[in-house]
């Protein structure tokens, strides 16, 4: 049981090491965008419904 867990951890760590070079370029762009933006611009805001739905009523 312990040997299996150690093997799983080793496999996971190896996968992470292999993925790291591919992730760096993907993370660089958002990081650079974040340094050039106000923090409030980076917050996720709830999306509003399309304007075509505003002001319309569903008939019952």
N, C-alpha and C positions, 0 to 999 in steps of 0.2 A: 504494500500500500504506500509506504513512504517512498520507495524507489519510483513508483509510478508518478507520484506527485512531483518528485524532483525532476523527472523526465519531462513532465508537462510544463513545469516552470522554465526549464532549460529551452524547450521548444518555443515557448512564448517569447522568451528573451531574445532568442535568435531571430524570430520573425520581426520583433520590434527593431532590432539592429539593422535588419535588411530593409525595412520600410523607412527608416529615418532619413536617408539621403533623398528619397522621393518626396517626403513630407516637407522638407525644408523649403523648397521653392514655393510650395503651395501655401505655406504659412508666412512667407516673407512679404507678399503683396498686401494681405490684410494688416500685417503688423506696420508696414510703412504707411498705409492709408490711415491707420489709427494714430500715428504720431503727427499727422498733418491735419487731423480733425479735432473738433471740440468733443469732449467726452459725451455731451448730450446728444450729439449727432450719431454716436455709435450705439446708443441704446436701441434695443428692439422695441418697436412700438406696434401695438395691434393694428392690423390692416383694416382699413375701412372698406365697406362694400362698394362696389362700383357705383358711380354716380347715376347710372341708368336705373338703379333700383331705388334711389332716393326719391321720395315724393310720390311713389306709386303705391296704390292700395290693391290688395288682393280682394276680389269680389267673393262674397260668401254665399 
